[in-house]
Amino acid sequence: MFKINHSKPMLDSKDAASLEDALSSFHLSHGGRAEGVGSRMAALLGMDYGVLVHSGTDALTLALLGLGFRPGGRVAVPAYMCSAVLDALASAGLVPLPVDIEKETLGISSDLIPEGVDAVVGAHLFGIPSPLYRISGVPLVEDCAQTLDTEVDGRRVGSMGSVSVCSFYATKLLTSGHGGGVATSDRGVLDCMVELVTHDKIERWSPRRHYLMSDLNAALLASQLDKLGAMLKRRREISSRYLAAMGKGAPSSGNVYSRFLVIPDGVPADDVIAAFVATGIEAKRPVYSPVYECLGRSGDEFPVASWARDNLVSIPLYPALTEGEIDRVESFLESHSDELRRWPPA
């Protein structure tokens, strides 16, 4: 039986045409195309200025450097998040302080952020918007890599912090192949970031970051942005079918379903994953090694993050799924509905 991949980008003839247009221009490095798409990304996030870069990790690094933090600064980060945030902090010379998450949204718990931190990285995970606006008195870097074009409590995702970052990796909501972006409404932060990535025609040398996205990658991202509304609509349609198959109601409000999550009911998560895989459906833990594990910390220190690590299972949900593939996932969910619960709950 053929495998239904856990993730797959949605690509079509419009993407190909956008790439061909960039190729025919003979301008492939960073230029006007990338700058224009960067502005579109910023508007999507409710910000004024945007810079496109090679990856989400580069975006997070540039955001932290643009905020002016010096090596040794302490940054609160979600205990349940992928290790890329640690790579960015290490590149910027900053110290991570893992903080437990809220069970309702899987976002960093604003009540647990220690006093005296220099900054906070907060993330909207798996399409679930988190109320990061509750974080105040400290610069917030808002990670929107998995959640776009939605709101929480009337606040637009991407507009709650000092700086917002995105990833446009192949498995994200939008893809440029590899890629990322930084957005801000602070002109001083923008100027600092532009200075850091400008490495030609400079008056005085200082170490720079060669991060800027090429116009070729930006061409793909431009086409993807044109389809974002349709792709998010398709994600919610598929999620509705999955939930109906499970007998678990309608999609959660505001959730854009970059991942479809289930949790086992009295069955080990590894057994659930194995059952999916045995029928040719690739399922996995949505975060392979959370931040707290990467830092050698005990799950007892982060009970909600530890719960998420042990229980959450992610299954295929993306616009490129065929009708036959969706039918197969629906059939599995219907036959195992007594063993699975939706996450987040309705």
Sequence and secondary structure as in RCSB ss.txt:
>XXXX:A:sequence
MFKINHSKPMLDSKDAASLEDALSSFHLSHGGRAEGVGSRMAALLGMDYGVLVHSGTDALTLALLGLGFRPGGRV
AVPAYMCSAVLDALASAGLVPLPVDIEKETLGISSDLIPEGVDAVVGAHLFGIPSPLYRISGVPLVEDCAQTLDT
EVDGRRVGSMGSVSVCSFYATKLLTSGHGGGVATSDRGVLDCMVELVTHDKIERWSPRRHYLMSDLNAALLASQL
DKLGAMLKRRREISSRYLAAMGKGAPSSGNVYSRFLVIPDGVPADDVIAAFVATGIEAKRPVYSPVYECLGRSGD
EFPVASWARDNLVSIPLYPALTEGEIDRVESFLESHSDELRRWPPA
>XXXX:A:secstr
   B S      HHHHHHHHHHHHHT  SSSHHHHHHHHHHHHHTT SEEEEES HHHHHHHHHHHTT  TT EE
EEESSS THHHHHHHHHT EEEEE B TTT SB GGG  TT SEEEEE  TT    GGG  SS EEEE TT  S 
EETTEETTSSSSEEEEE  TTSSS  SS EEEEES HHHHHHHHHHH  SS SS       B  HHHHHHHHHHH
HTHHHHHHHHHHHHHHHHHHHT  S  TT   SSEEEEESSS HHHHHHHHHHTTB  B SSSS HHHHTT  GG
G HHHHHHHHH EEE   TT  HHHHHHHHHHHHHTTTTEEEES  
